[in-house]
């Protein structure tokens, strides 16, 4: 089975509402949308550490480093959830 695009996986996030709050889902979705905007919408297995480093470098130009780390933590959660499926 091919891994889904990150945007495809995000469209299924509302089904996780029972395990996390709506505000948390919003944070996850928002962070991943920024990631997609900067790195492109790829199959989840195609992202590499270089994509993450590039994302960090681009986002820190616009927001504080601590906020970038929060966004990365949210993205990591989404990737970990996808891997478990």
PDB file of N, CA, C and O in Angstrom, chain B, residues numbered from 101:
ATOM      1  N   UNK B 101       0.829  -1.178   0.000  1.00  0.00           N
ATOM      2  CA  UNK B 101       0.000   0.000   0.000  1.00  0.00           C
ATOM      3  C   UNK B 101       0.877   1.245   0.000  1.00  0.00           C
ATOM      4  O   UNK B 101       1.836   1.338   0.766  1.00  0.00           O
ATOM      5  N   UNK B 102       0.546   2.193  -0.855  1.00  0.00           N
ATOM      6  CA  UNK B 102       1.299   3.432  -0.930  1.00  0.00           C
ATOM      7  C   UNK B 102       0.914   4.346   0.225  1.00  0.00           C
ATOM      8  O   UNK B 102      -0.240   4.389   0.651  1.00  0.00           O
ATOM      9  N   UNK B 103       1.892   5.063   0.713  1.00  0.00           N
ATOM     10  CA  UNK B 103       1.584   6.003   1.788  1.00  0.00           C
ATOM     11  C   UNK B 103       0.791   7.178   1.222  1.00  0.00           C
ATOM     12  O   UNK B 103       0.999   7.569   0.074  1.00  0.00           O
ATOM     13  N   UNK B 104      -0.113   7.741   2.017  1.00  0.00           N
ATOM     14  CA  UNK B 104      -0.931   8.851   1.511  1.00  0.00           C
ATOM     15  C   UNK B 104      -0.137  10.157   1.456  1.00  0.00           C
ATOM     16  O   UNK B 104       0.911  10.298   2.086  1.00  0.00           O
ATOM     17  N   UNK B 105      -0.661  11.085   0.697  1.00  0.00           N
ATOM     18  CA  UNK B 105      -0.134  12.445   0.740  1.00  0.00           C
ATOM     19  C   UNK B 105      -0.428  13.012   2.121  1.00  0.00           C
ATOM     20  O   UNK B 105      -1.397  12.621   2.772  1.00  0.00           O
ATOM     21  N   UNK B 106       0.398  13.911   2.548  1.00  0.00           N
ATOM     22  CA  UNK B 106       0.177  14.521   3.856  1.00  0.00           C
ATOM     23  C   UNK B 106      -1.205  15.174   3.919  1.00  0.00           C
ATOM     24  O   UNK B 106      -1.895  15.058   4.931  1.00  0.00           O
ATOM     25  N   UNK B 107      -1.612  15.853   2.857  1.00  0.00           N
ATOM     26  CA  UNK B 107      -2.935  16.495   2.847  1.00  0.00           C
ATOM     27  C   UNK B 107      -4.059  15.468   2.938  1.00  0.00           C
ATOM     28  O   UNK B 107      -5.093  15.741   3.547  1.00  0.00           O
ATOM     29  N   UNK B 108      -3.873  14.299   2.347  1.00  0.00           N
ATOM     30  CA  UNK B 108      -4.892  13.252   2.437  1.00  0.00           C
ATOM     31  C   UNK B 108      -5.031  12.767   3.876  1.00  0.00           C
ATOM     32  O   UNK B 108      -6.141  12.560   4.366  1.00  0.00           O
ATOM     33  N   UNK B 109      -3.906  12.588   4.544  1.00  0.00           N
ATOM     34  CA  UNK B 109      -3.966  12.146   5.938  1.00  0.00           C
ATOM     35  C   UNK B 109      -4.625  13.214   6.801  1.00  0.00           C
ATOM     36  O   UNK B 109      -5.395  12.886   7.704  1.00  0.00           O
ATOM     37  N   UNK B 110      -4.336  14.485   6.541  1.00  0.00           N
ATOM     38  CA  UNK B 110      -4.940  15.563   7.322  1.00  0.00           C
ATOM     39  C   UNK B 110      -6.462  15.574   7.201  1.00  0.00           C
ATOM     40  O   UNK B 110      -7.164  15.941   8.144  1.00  0.00           O
ATOM     41  N   UNK B 111      -6.959  15.176   6.051  1.00  0.00           N
ATOM     42  CA  UNK B 111      -8.413  15.178   5.868  1.00  0.00           C
ATOM     43  C   UNK B 111      -9.101  14.149   6.767  1.00  0.00           C
ATOM     44  O   UNK B 111     -10.310  14.227   6.985  1.00  0.00           O
ATOM     45  N   UNK B 112      -8.346  13.195   7.284  1.00  0.00           N
ATOM     46  CA  UNK B 112      -8.914  12.181   8.178  1.00  0.00           C
ATOM     47  C   UNK B 112      -8.722  12.515   9.653  1.00  0.00           C
ATOM     48  O   UNK B 112      -9.148  11.747  10.515  1.00  0.00           O
ATOM     49  N   UNK B 113      -8.097  13.634   9.957  1.00  0.00           N
ATOM     50  CA  UNK B 113      -7.837  13.991  11.357  1.00  0.00           C
ATOM     51  C   UNK B 113      -9.095  14.145  12.217  1.00  0.00           C
ATOM     52  O   UNK B 113      -9.063  13.769  13.389  1.00  0.00           O
ATOM     53  N   UNK B 114     -10.187  14.675  11.695  1.00  0.00           N
ATOM     54  CA  UNK B 114     -11.357  14.841  12.576  1.00  0.00           C
ATOM     55  C   UNK B 114     -11.817  13.551  13.259  1.00  0.00           C
ATOM     56  O   UNK B 114     -12.470  13.621  14.300  1.00  0.00           O
ATOM     57  N   UNK B 115     -11.504  12.402  12.719  1.00  0.00           N
ATOM     58  CA  UNK B 115     -11.903  11.152  13.366  1.00  0.00           C
ATOM     59  C   UNK B 115     -11.146  10.926  14.669  1.00  0.00           C
ATOM     60  O   UNK B 115     -11.533  10.065  15.460  1.00  0.00           O
ATOM     61  N   UNK B 116     -10.073  11.679  14.910  1.00  0.00           N
ATOM     62  CA  UNK B 116      -9.307  11.543  16.150  1.00  0.00           C
ATOM     63  C   UNK B 116      -9.812  12.474  17.245  1.00  0.00           C
ATOM     64  O   UNK B 116      -9.207  12.565  18.313  1.00  0.00           O
ATOM     65  N   UNK B 117     -10.921  13.166  16.983  1.00  0.00           N
ATOM     66  CA  UNK B 117     -11.436  14.120  17.958  1.00  0.00           C
ATOM     67  C   UNK B 117     -11.718  13.468  19.303  1.00  0.00           C
ATOM     68  O   UNK B 117     -11.637  14.135  20.335  1.00  0.00           O
ATOM     69  N   UNK B 118     -12.040  12.205  19.316  1.00  0.00           N
ATOM     70  CA  UNK B 118     -12.346  11.538  20.586  1.00  0.00           C
ATOM     71  C   UNK B 118     -11.110  11.405  21.470  1.00  0.00           C
ATOM     72  O   UNK B 118     -11.238  11.279  22.688  1.00  0.00           O
ATOM     73  N   UNK B 119      -9.906  11.431  20.876  1.00  0.00           N
ATOM     74  CA  UNK B 119      -8.700  11.255  21.682  1.00  0.00           C
ATOM     75  C   UNK B 119      -7.960  12.558  21.970  1.00  0.00           C
ATOM     76  O   UNK B 119      -7.115  12.595  22.864  1.00  0.00           O
ATOM     77  N   UNK B 120      -8.261  13.638  21.227  1.00  0.00           N
ATOM     78  CA  UNK B 120      -7.637  14.942  21.475  1.00  0.00           C
ATOM     79  C   UNK B 120      -8.689  16.039  21.317  1.00  0.00           C
ATOM     80  O   UNK B 120      -9.730  15.832  20.693  1.00  0.00           O
ATOM     81  N   UNK B 121      -8.406  17.190  21.884  1.00  0.00           N
ATOM     82  CA  UNK B 121      -9.359  18.300  21.813  1.00  0.00           C
ATOM     83  C   UNK B 121      -9.375  18.929  20.416  1.00  0.00           C
ATOM     84  O   UNK B 121      -8.457  18.736  19.619  1.00  0.00           O
ATOM     85  N   UNK B 122     -10.421  19.671  20.151  1.00  0.00           N
ATOM     86  CA  UNK B 122     -10.531  20.363  18.866  1.00  0.00           C
ATOM     87  C   UNK B 122      -9.401  21.363  18.667  1.00  0.00           C
ATOM     88  O   UNK B 122      -8.904  21.522  17.552  1.00  0.00           O
ATOM     89  N   UNK B 123      -8.991  22.037  19.735  1.00  0.00           N
ATOM     90  CA  UNK B 123      -7.898  23.006  19.608  1.00  0.00           C
ATOM     91  C   UNK B 123      -6.585  22.306  19.265  1.00  0.00           C
ATOM     92  O   UNK B 123      -5.763  22.853  18.529  1.00  0.00           O
ATOM     93  N   UNK B 124      -6.388  21.122  19.783  1.00  0.00           N
ATOM     94  CA  UNK B 124      -5.192  20.352  19.449  1.00  0.00           C
ATOM     95  C   UNK B 124      -5.235  19.924  17.990  1.00  0.00           C
ATOM     96  O   UNK B 124      -4.228  20.008  17.287  1.00  0.00           O
ATOM     97  N   UNK B 125      -6.386  19.469  17.533  1.00  0.00           N
ATOM     98  CA  UNK B 125      -6.528  19.121  16.115  1.00  0.00           C
ATOM     99  C   UNK B 125      -6.236  20.317  15.232  1.00  0.00           C
ATOM    100  O   UNK B 125      -5.595  20.186  14.189  1.00  0.00           O
ATOM    101  N   UNK B 126      -6.706  21.486  15.647  1.00  0.00           N
ATOM    102  CA  UNK B 126      -6.452  22.697  14.879  1.00  0.00           C
ATOM    103  C   UNK B 126      -4.952  22.979  14.814  1.00  0.00           C
ATOM    104  O   UNK B 126      -4.433  23.319  13.751  1.00  0.00           O
ATOM    105  N   UNK B 127      -4.252  22.839  15.945  1.00  0.00           N
ATOM    106  CA  UNK B 127      -2.803  23.056  15.964  1.00  0.00           C
ATOM    107  C   UNK B 127      -2.086  22.079  15.029  1.00  0.00           C
ATOM    108  O   UNK B 127      -1.200  22.481  14.274  1.00  0.00           O
ATOM    109  N   UNK B 128      -2.460  20.811  15.077  1.00  0.00           N
ATOM    110  CA  UNK B 128      -1.852  19.808  14.202  1.00  0.00           C
ATOM    111  C   UNK B 128      -2.074  20.161  12.731  1.00  0.00           C
ATOM    112  O   UNK B 128      -1.146  20.133  11.923  1.00  0.00           O
ATOM    113  N   UNK B 129      -3.316  20.491  12.406  1.00  0.00           N
ATOM    114  CA  UNK B 129      -3.670  20.791  11.019  1.00  0.00           C
ATOM    115  C   UNK B 129      -2.950  22.047  10.541  1.00  0.00           C
ATOM    116  O   UNK B 129      -2.403  22.069   9.438  1.00  0.00           O
ATOM    117  N   UNK B 130      -2.949  23.071  11.349  1.00  0.00           N
ATOM    118  CA  UNK B 130      -2.310  24.329  10.975  1.00  0.00           C
ATOM    119  C   UNK B 130      -0.811  24.138  10.750  1.00  0.00           C
ATOM    120  O   UNK B 130      -0.269  24.629   9.759  1.00  0.00           O
ATOM    121  N   UNK B 131      -0.148  23.440  11.644  1.00  0.00           N
ATOM    122  CA  UNK B 131       1.294  23.202  11.511  1.00  0.00           C
ATOM    123  C   UNK B 131       1.595  22.424  10.233  1.00  0.00           C
ATOM    124  O   UNK B 131       2.536  22.753   9.510  1.00  0.00           O
ATOM    125  N   UNK B 132       0.807  21.404   9.958  1.00  0.00           N
ATOM    126  CA  UNK B 132       1.045  20.596   8.759  1.00  0.00           C
ATOM    127  C   UNK B 132       0.741  21.363   7.482  1.00  0.00           C
ATOM    128  O   UNK B 132       1.379  21.133   6.455  1.00  0.00           O
ATOM    129  N   UNK B 133      -0.225  22.273   7.534  1.00  0.00           N
ATOM    130  CA  UNK B 133      -0.502  23.101   6.357  1.00  0.00           C
ATOM    131  C   UNK B 133       0.676  24.027   6.060  1.00  0.00           C
ATOM    132  O   UNK B 133       1.009  24.250   4.897  1.00  0.00           O
ATOM    133  N   UNK B 134       1.300  24.560   7.091  1.00  0.00           N
ATOM    134  CA  UNK B 134       2.509  25.361   6.878  1.00  0.00           C
ATOM    135  C   UNK B 134       3.620  24.491   6.287  1.00  0.00           C
ATOM    136  O   UNK B 134       4.343  24.919   5.387  1.00  0.00           O
ATOM    137  N   UNK B 135       3.744  23.283   6.796  1.00  0.00           N
ATOM    138  CA  UNK B 135       4.762  22.358   6.292  1.00  0.00           C
ATOM    139  C   UNK B 135       4.519  22.069   4.809  1.00  0.00           C
ATOM    140  O   UNK B 135       5.459  22.073   4.015  1.00  0.00           O
ATOM    141  N   UNK B 136       3.276  21.820   4.439  1.00  0.00           N
ATOM    142  CA  UNK B 136       2.934  21.546   3.041  1.00  0.00           C
ATOM    143  C   UNK B 136       3.211  22.772   2.175  1.00  0.00           C
ATOM    144  O   UNK B 136       3.732  22.643   1.067  1.00  0.00           O
ATOM    145  N   UNK B 137       2.872  23.940   2.664  1.00  0.00           N
ATOM    146  CA  UNK B 137       3.089  25.162   1.892  1.00  0.00           C
ATOM    147  C   UNK B 137       4.570  25.361   1.572  1.00  0.00           C
ATOM    148  O   UNK B 137       4.920  25.800   0.476  1.00  0.00           O
ATOM    149  N   UNK B 138       5.424  25.042   2.518  1.00  0.00           N
ATOM    150  CA  UNK B 138       6.863  25.246   2.322  1.00  0.00           C
ATOM    151  C   UNK B 138       7.512  24.070   1.601  1.00  0.00           C
ATOM    152  O   UNK B 138       8.326  24.274   0.701  1.00  0.00           O
ATOM    153  N   UNK B 139       7.168  22.856   1.976  1.00  0.00           N
ATOM    154  CA  UNK B 139       7.847  21.669   1.438  1.00  0.00           C
ATOM    155  C   UNK B 139       7.086  20.957   0.330  1.00  0.00           C
ATOM    156  O   UNK B 139       7.640  20.072  -0.323  1.00  0.00           O
ATOM    157  N   UNK B 140       5.852  21.316   0.108  1.00  0.00           N
ATOM    158  CA  UNK B 140       5.062  20.653  -0.920  1.00  0.00           C
ATOM    159  C   UNK B 140       4.301  19.471  -0.344  1.00  0.00           C
ATOM    160  O   UNK B 140       4.657  18.923   0.700  1.00  0.00           O
ATOM    161  N   UNK B 141       3.255  19.096  -1.042  1.00  0.00           N
ATOM    162  CA  UNK B 141       2.403  17.984  -0.608  1.00  0.00           C
ATOM    163  C   UNK B 141       2.932  16.688  -1.221  1.00  0.00           C
ATOM    164  O   UNK B 141       2.661  16.379  -2.381  1.00  0.00           O
ATOM    165  N   UNK B 142       3.681  15.947  -0.433  1.00  0.00           N
ATOM    166  CA  UNK B 142       4.298  14.700  -0.899  1.00  0.00           C
ATOM    167  C   UNK B 142       3.698  13.517  -0.149  1.00  0.00           C
ATOM    168  O   UNK B 142       2.977  13.682   0.835  1.00  0.00           O
ATOM    169  N   UNK B 143       4.006  12.349  -0.629  1.00  0.00           N
ATOM    170  CA  UNK B 143       3.664  11.142   0.129  1.00  0.00           C
ATOM    171  C   UNK B 143       4.434  11.216   1.439  1.00  0.00           C
ATOM    172  O   UNK B 143       5.588  11.643   1.467  1.00  0.00           O
ATOM    173  N   UNK B 144       3.804  10.806   2.502  1.00  0.00           N
ATOM    174  CA  UNK B 144       4.392  10.987   3.827  1.00  0.00           C
ATOM    175  C   UNK B 144       5.743  10.299   3.969  1.00  0.00           C
ATOM    176  O   UNK B 144       6.607  10.778   4.704  1.00  0.00           O
ATOM    177  N   UNK B 145       5.932   9.189   3.280  1.00  0.00           N
ATOM    178  CA  UNK B 145       7.198   8.462   3.366  1.00  0.00           C
ATOM    179  C   UNK B 145       8.328   9.153   2.603  1.00  0.00           C
ATOM    180  O   UNK B 145       9.491   8.775   2.741  1.00  0.00           O
ATOM    181  N   UNK B 146       7.996  10.158   1.803  1.00  0.00           N
ATOM    182  CA  UNK B 146       9.001  10.825   0.971  1.00  0.00           C
ATOM    183  C   UNK B 146       9.689  11.999   1.661  1.00  0.00           C
ATOM    184  O   UNK B 146      10.703  12.492   1.168  1.00  0.00           O
ATOM    185  N   UNK B 147       9.163  12.446   2.773  1.00  0.00           N
ATOM    186  CA  UNK B 147       9.813  13.547   3.484  1.00  0.00           C
ATOM    187  C   UNK B 147      11.076  13.037   4.162  1.00  0.00           C
ATOM    188  O   UNK B 147      11.111  11.920   4.678  1.00  0.00           O
ATOM    189  N   UNK B 148      12.107  13.863   4.157  1.00  0.00           N
ATOM    190  CA  UNK B 148      13.397  13.506   4.747  1.00  0.00           C
ATOM    191  C   UNK B 148      13.773  14.541   5.808  1.00  0.00           C
ATOM    192  O   UNK B 148      13.116  15.575   5.934  1.00  0.00           O
ATOM    193  N   UNK B 149      14.825  14.260   6.564  1.00  0.00           N
ATOM    194  CA  UNK B 149      15.308  15.265   7.519  1.00  0.00           C
ATOM    195  C   UNK B 149      15.683  16.590   6.838  1.00  0.00           C
ATOM    196  O   UNK B 149      15.594  17.648   7.460  1.00  0.00           O
ATOM    197  N   UNK B 150      16.094  16.540   5.590  1.00  0.00           N
ATOM    198  CA  UNK B 150      16.405  17.784   4.878  1.00  0.00           C
ATOM    199  C   UNK B 150      15.167  18.659   4.713  1.00  0.00           C
ATOM    200  O   UNK B 150      15.252  19.884   4.794  1.00  0.00           O
ATOM    201  N   UNK B 151      14.021  18.031   4.482  1.00  0.00           N
ATOM    202  CA  UNK B 151      12.773  18.791   4.396  1.00  0.00           C
ATOM    203  C   UNK B 151      12.484  19.491   5.723  1.00  0.00           C
ATOM    204  O   UNK B 151      12.070  20.650   5.748  1.00  0.00           O
ATOM    205  N   UNK B 152      12.703  18.787   6.805  1.00  0.00           N
ATOM    206  CA  UNK B 152      12.450  19.348   8.136  1.00  0.00           C
ATOM    207  C   UNK B 152      13.384  20.529   8.386  1.00  0.00           C
ATOM    208  O   UNK B 152      12.946  21.571   8.873  1.00  0.00           O
ATOM    209  N   UNK B 153      14.656  20.376   8.060  1.00  0.00           N
ATOM    210  CA  UNK B 153      15.622  21.457   8.262  1.00  0.00           C
ATOM    211  C   UNK B 153      15.274  22.674   7.403  1.00  0.00           C
ATOM    212  O   UNK B 153      15.384  23.809   7.866  1.00  0.00           O
ATOM    213  N   UNK B 154      14.860  22.445   6.174  1.00  0.00           N
ATOM    214  CA  UNK B 154      14.467  23.547   5.301  1.00  0.00           C
ATOM    215  C   UNK B 154      13.228  24.250   5.855  1.00  0.00           C
ATOM    216  O   UNK B 154      13.152  25.478   5.852  1.00  0.00           O
ATOM    217  N   UNK B 155      12.270  23.476   6.323  1.00  0.00           N
ATOM    218  CA  UNK B 155      11.061  24.032   6.925  1.00  0.00           C
ATOM    219  C   UNK B 155      11.435  24.922   8.108  1.00  0.00           C
ATOM    220  O   UNK B 155      10.948  26.046   8.226  1.00  0.00           O
ATOM    221  N   UNK B 156      12.299  24.416   8.975  1.00  0.00           N
ATOM    222  CA  UNK B 156      12.714  25.194  10.140  1.00  0.00           C
ATOM    223  C   UNK B 156      13.363  26.505   9.722  1.00  0.00           C
ATOM    224  O   UNK B 156      13.054  27.560  10.277  1.00  0.00           O
ATOM    225  N   UNK B 157      14.252  26.440   8.754  1.00  0.00           N
ATOM    226  CA  UNK B 157      14.967  27.634   8.301  1.00  0.00           C
ATOM    227  C   UNK B 157      14.017  28.670   7.708  1.00  0.00           C
ATOM    228  O   UNK B 157      14.201  29.871   7.909  1.00  0.00           O
ATOM    229  N   UNK B 158      13.012  28.214   6.986  1.00  0.00           N
ATOM    230  CA  UNK B 158      12.054  29.143   6.380  1.00  0.00           C
ATOM    231  C   UNK B 158      11.087  29.717   7.410  1.00  0.00           C
ATOM    232  O   UNK B 158      10.793  30.912   7.384  1.00  0.00           O
ATOM    233  N   UNK B 159      10.599  28.892   8.302  1.00  0.00           N
ATOM    234  CA  UNK B 159       9.616  29.354   9.288  1.00  0.00           C
ATOM    235  C   UNK B 159      10.225  30.318  10.303  1.00  0.00           C
ATOM    236  O   UNK B 159       9.558  31.248  10.755  1.00  0.00           O
ATOM    237  N   UNK B 160      11.493  30.098  10.662  1.00  0.00           N
ATOM    238  CA  UNK B 160      12.116  30.953  11.671  1.00  0.00           C
ATOM    239  C   UNK B 160      12.316  32.377  11.138  1.00  0.00           C
ATOM    240  O   UNK B 160      12.567  33.300  11.913  1.00  0.00           O
ATOM    241  N   UNK B 161      12.208  32.551   9.840  1.00  0.00           N
ATOM    242  CA  UNK B 161      12.264  33.901   9.261  1.00  0.00           C
ATOM    243  C   UNK B 161      10.989  34.682   9.575  1.00  0.00           C
ATOM    244  O   UNK B 161      10.989  35.913   9.545  1.00  0.00           O
ATOM    245  N   UNK B 162       9.909  33.974   9.875  1.00  0.00           N
ATOM    246  CA  UNK B 162       8.604  34.603  10.066  1.00  0.00           C
ATOM    247  C   UNK B 162       8.098  34.572  11.503  1.00  0.00           C
ATOM    248  O   UNK B 162       7.368  35.465  11.933  1.00  0.00           O
ATOM    249  N   UNK B 163       8.491  33.538  12.239  1.00  0.00           N
ATOM    250  CA  UNK B 163       7.978  33.367  13.603  1.00  0.00           C
ATOM    251  C   UNK B 163       9.127  33.027  14.541  1.00  0.00           C
ATOM    252  O   UNK B 163      10.241  32.747  14.098  1.00  0.00           O
ATOM    253  N   UNK B 164       8.853  33.053  15.816  1.00  0.00           N
ATOM    254  CA  UNK B 164       9.886  32.786  16.820  1.00  0.00           C
ATOM    255  C   UNK B 164      10.308  31.318  16.794  1.00  0.00           C
ATOM    256  O   UNK B 164       9.504  30.442  16.477  1.00  0.00           O
ATOM    257  N   UNK B 165      11.569  31.054  17.127  1.00  0.00           N
ATOM    258  CA  UNK B 165      12.069  29.667  17.122  1.00  0.00           C
ATOM    259  C   UNK B 165      11.243  28.725  17.994  1.00  0.00           C
ATOM    260  O   UNK B 165      11.049  27.565  17.629  1.00  0.00           O
ATOM    261  N   UNK B 166      10.759  29.198  19.128  1.00  0.00           N
ATOM    262  CA  UNK B 166       9.957  28.344  19.996  1.00  0.00           C
ATOM    263  C   UNK B 166       8.658  27.920  19.301  1.00  0.00           C
ATOM    264  O   UNK B 166       8.208  26.783  19.453  1.00  0.00           O
ATOM    265  N   UNK B 167       8.066  28.831  18.547  1.00  0.00           N
ATOM    266  CA  UNK B 167       6.841  28.512  17.814  1.00  0.00           C
ATOM    267  C   UNK B 167       7.127  27.495  16.717  1.00  0.00           C
ATOM    268  O   UNK B 167       6.310  26.610  16.461  1.00  0.00           O
ATOM    269  N   UNK B 168       8.274  27.616  16.072  1.00  0.00           N
ATOM    270  CA  UNK B 168       8.672  26.636  15.055  1.00  0.00           C
ATOM    271  C   UNK B 168       8.793  25.258  15.695  1.00  0.00           C
ATOM    272  O   UNK B 168       8.350  24.263  15.121  1.00  0.00           O
ATOM    273  N   UNK B 169       9.388  25.199  16.873  1.00  0.00           N
ATOM    274  CA  UNK B 169       9.528  23.913  17.561  1.00  0.00           C
ATOM    275  C   UNK B 169       8.162  23.317  17.912  1.00  0.00           C
ATOM    276  O   UNK B 169       7.979  22.102  17.839  1.00  0.00           O
ATOM    277  N   UNK B 170       7.218  24.154  18.285  1.00  0.00           N
ATOM    278  CA  UNK B 170       5.865  23.674  18.584  1.00  0.00           C
ATOM    279  C   UNK B 170       5.233  23.110  17.317  1.00  0.00           C
ATOM    280  O   UNK B 170       4.604  22.053  17.353  1.00  0.00           O
ATOM    281  N   UNK B 171       5.397  23.809  16.205  1.00  0.00           N
ATOM    282  CA  UNK B 171       4.858  23.315  14.933  1.00  0.00           C
ATOM    283  C   UNK B 171       5.504  21.985  14.545  1.00  0.00           C
ATOM    284  O   UNK B 171       4.823  21.070  14.081  1.00  0.00           O
ATOM    285  N   UNK B 172       6.803  21.884  14.733  1.00  0.00           N
ATOM    286  CA  UNK B 172       7.483  20.624  14.399  1.00  0.00           C
ATOM    287  C   UNK B 172       7.003  19.484  15.284  1.00  0.00           C
ATOM    288  O   UNK B 172       6.860  18.354  14.819  1.00  0.00           O
ATOM    289  N   UNK B 173       6.759  19.767  16.527  1.00  0.00           N
ATOM    290  CA  UNK B 173       6.243  18.740  17.438  1.00  0.00           C
ATOM    291  C   UNK B 173       4.868  18.269  16.971  1.00  0.00           C
ATOM    292  O   UNK B 173       4.558  17.079  17.031  1.00  0.00           O
ATOM    293  N   UNK B 174       4.048  19.210  16.507  1.00  0.00           N
ATOM    294  CA  UNK B 174       2.728  18.853  15.987  1.00  0.00           C
ATOM    295  C   UNK B 174       2.849  17.995  14.732  1.00  0.00           C
ATOM    296  O   UNK B 174       2.148  16.993  14.592  1.00  0.00           O
ATOM    297  N   UNK B 175       3.730  18.384  13.829  1.00  0.00           N
ATOM    298  CA  UNK B 175       3.946  17.594  12.606  1.00  0.00           C
ATOM    299  C   UNK B 175       4.450  16.193  12.941  1.00  0.00           C
ATOM    300  O   UNK B 175       4.017  15.211  12.338  1.00  0.00           O
ATOM    301  N   UNK B 176       5.359  16.103  13.899  1.00  0.00           N
ATOM    302  CA  UNK B 176       5.889  14.802  14.295  1.00  0.00           C
ATOM    303  C   UNK B 176       4.778  13.902  14.827  1.00  0.00           C
ATOM    304  O   UNK B 176       4.757  12.703  14.548  1.00  0.00           O
ATOM    305  N   UNK B 177       3.867  14.475  15.585  1.00  0.00           N
ATOM    306  CA  UNK B 177       2.738  13.703  16.104  1.00  0.00           C
ATOM    307  C   UNK B 177       1.912  13.127  14.958  1.00  0.00           C
ATOM    308  O   UNK B 177       1.513  11.963  14.996  1.00  0.00           O
ATOM    309  N   UNK B 178       1.658  13.949  13.939  1.00  0.00           N
ATOM    310  CA  UNK B 178       0.875  13.493  12.783  1.00  0.00           C
ATOM    311  C   UNK B 178       1.606  12.370  12.056  1.00  0.00           C
ATOM    312  O   UNK B 178       0.990  11.365  11.702  1.00  0.00           O
ATOM    313  N   UNK B 179       2.895  12.523  11.830  1.00  0.00           N
ATOM    314  CA  UNK B 179       3.660  11.480  11.162  1.00  0.00           C
ATOM    315  C   UNK B 179       3.679  10.185  11.976  1.00  0.00           C
ATOM    316  O   UNK B 179       3.571   9.097  11.411  1.00  0.00           O
ATOM    317  N   UNK B 180       3.814  10.297  13.279  1.00  0.00           N
ATOM    318  CA  UNK B 180       3.808   9.105  14.128  1.00  0.00           C
ATOM    319  C   UNK B 180       2.457   8.408  14.104  1.00  0.00           C
ATOM    320  O   UNK B 180       2.390   7.179  14.084  1.00  0.00           O
ATOM    321  N   UNK B 181       1.386   9.185  14.107  1.00  0.00           N
ATOM    322  CA  UNK B 181       0.044   8.591  14.010  1.00  0.00           C
ATOM    323  C   UNK B 181      -0.134   7.864  12.691  1.00  0.00           C
ATOM    324  O   UNK B 181      -0.697   6.769  12.648  1.00  0.00           O
ATOM    325  N   UNK B 182       0.342   8.469  11.621  1.00  0.00           N
ATOM    326  CA  UNK B 182       0.208   7.846  10.293  1.00  0.00           C
ATOM    327  C   UNK B 182       1.003   6.551  10.224  1.00  0.00           C
ATOM    328  O   UNK B 182       0.571   5.583   9.598  1.00  0.00           O
ATOM    329  N   UNK B 183       2.154   6.533  10.861  1.00  0.00           N
ATOM    330  CA  UNK B 183       2.993   5.324  10.825  1.00  0.00           C
ATOM    331  C   UNK B 183       2.323   4.162  11.541  1.00  0.00           C
ATOM    332  O   UNK B 183       2.516   3.006  11.165  1.00  0.00           O
ATOM    333  N   UNK B 184       1.537   4.459  12.569  1.00  0.00           N
ATOM    334  CA  UNK B 184       0.868   3.404  13.340  1.00  0.00           C
ATOM    335  C   UNK B 184      -0.301   2.768  12.591  1.00  0.00           C
ATOM    336  O   UNK B 184      -0.746   1.674  12.939  1.00  0.00           O
ATOM    337  N   UNK B 185      -0.793   3.452  11.567  1.00  0.00           N
ATOM    338  CA  UNK B 185      -1.942   2.926  10.823  1.00  0.00           C
ATOM    339  C   UNK B 185      -1.535   1.870   9.837  1.00  0.00           C
ATOM    340  O   UNK B 185      -2.383   1.326   9.130  1.00  0.00           O
TER     341      UNK B 185
END
